[in-house]
Amino acid sequence: MGYIKKEFRKKLEIIDSRVNEFPENWKNFVQEIRKNHNLIIKRKGKSICTNCKHEFITNKKVNKYQKCPNCKNTYLIKSAHLKKFWFRDNLILLDKVEKDIVFRYFQMWSAYDNRSMNYEFIDSVVEFARIFHKRDIEVVNDRVSRCQCHIYVSHLINPGKWREYTRNYSFGKSGYLYTGNLKEIFKDTDYKYLDLRDFAKRVGTMDYERLLRCKSHYPSFEMLIKLKLYKLALYADRFGNYGNFNKIFGVSKEFYPFMKRYDITYSQLQMLRLLKQKDMHKVRYLDNFDEYSFDTLKKISDYIGIDNFIKYQKMHKGKVNIHIYKDYLEFASQMGFDLKNKRYKFPDDLNKRHNELEKSVEIRNRELLNEAIAKRLELLNKNSYKDKKFIIFAAKSIEDLEDESMQQGNCVRTYAKDYAFGKSDIYFMRLINAKDKSLVTVEVKDNVVIQSKTKYNREPEKKQLKFLEKWQKNILQKCYI
Ligand SMILES: [Zn+2]
């Protein structure tokens, strides 16, 4: 925590001098947030709402939420034995000094202490931090102290002096934003067209300073807020703001009222793109799979359509493992099965069918690779070569590569694909009187030996290298000179 430059110290003093000049609706705003800091106290017979003191009977259990039938607010239920309880929330007020927008952080602390049995909260709101927006200056006052990895705000002491806050961990910048004065504050700034009122109401507590710093330079941020797609505005960086609706959102414009009504999130939009139906029930259902499942669902959808996936899940009480199902569909499609046919689309025993098909695909891929290798051999056989001691010839099959790997303790078998598709050529160099016994494994690219290894990836001996040099010069490169 360090020294504050004179420029900023002056500005802090200006704000301090306005200490009693809060915007006219600030009190109402505080009052609204304060309403959240209440409980339903469950007693024998009638329970009581700490907000309005209304007494009523609830069947719900402790630690569940209950709507008060009188004030209509929903609160957590706690037992009458509860002695102490408290809520903390940050409130954010924007201020402006010269051209600097300053975020002012207030903590609201509400404490429940039932020793006097009056079921009441007392609360306190104090300012404890300020941020000069986009200037990288954060300050805190004497109320702030460190408590392990968190900061603690004392409500009992005077604010004292401001000091720079330079700790690695944040002081907890999320809070409720007061929007009553934003028009005034944003006047003559980059934010002059930005109306955050509905957004703040919808989104509630969040790190607004960071939001503006990180998202507001995306032109799409303002556009999304104007469109009242508030939750998508949080992902403004993922949207362009040019082209038609379909280009921006990946769904046609007829979905807009639906998207707005549910204020959909980014992952819900992804699901909507797959589904292309105005059915929030289905969107939420798909969105319930873990956050990494989108690509998997997309592939499943490409194979059979997303409705078929939902149908199949229902047939199996939602217990279908989507990753196994996706793999199964991939195998089935590779094997040329008709996925319009229910028998293939909706296998009874998915795991069993998956494993069977996995094997078939493996065998089939092996056959395909061996066919490709056989074709390559027609080309590479002419490079076979021998002298009195050694012989060298191209690998003839996957089995050949596997055998070489076993004998040599190397990984040449993993080259099968590259070999089959002509990305590299694999040759075996052996003694002429022991052609079945591995000696040197050789990789060739563009008619040049790029790797030659004996058992356990050791370098070949001199006379072996000499043979390879001779082979490269006389055979591999000869035809091309
Ligand atoms: Zn109430």
Residues whose N, C-alpha, C, O or C-beta is under 5 A from the ligand:
A	BS01	ZN	C49 N51 C52 H54 C68 N70 C71
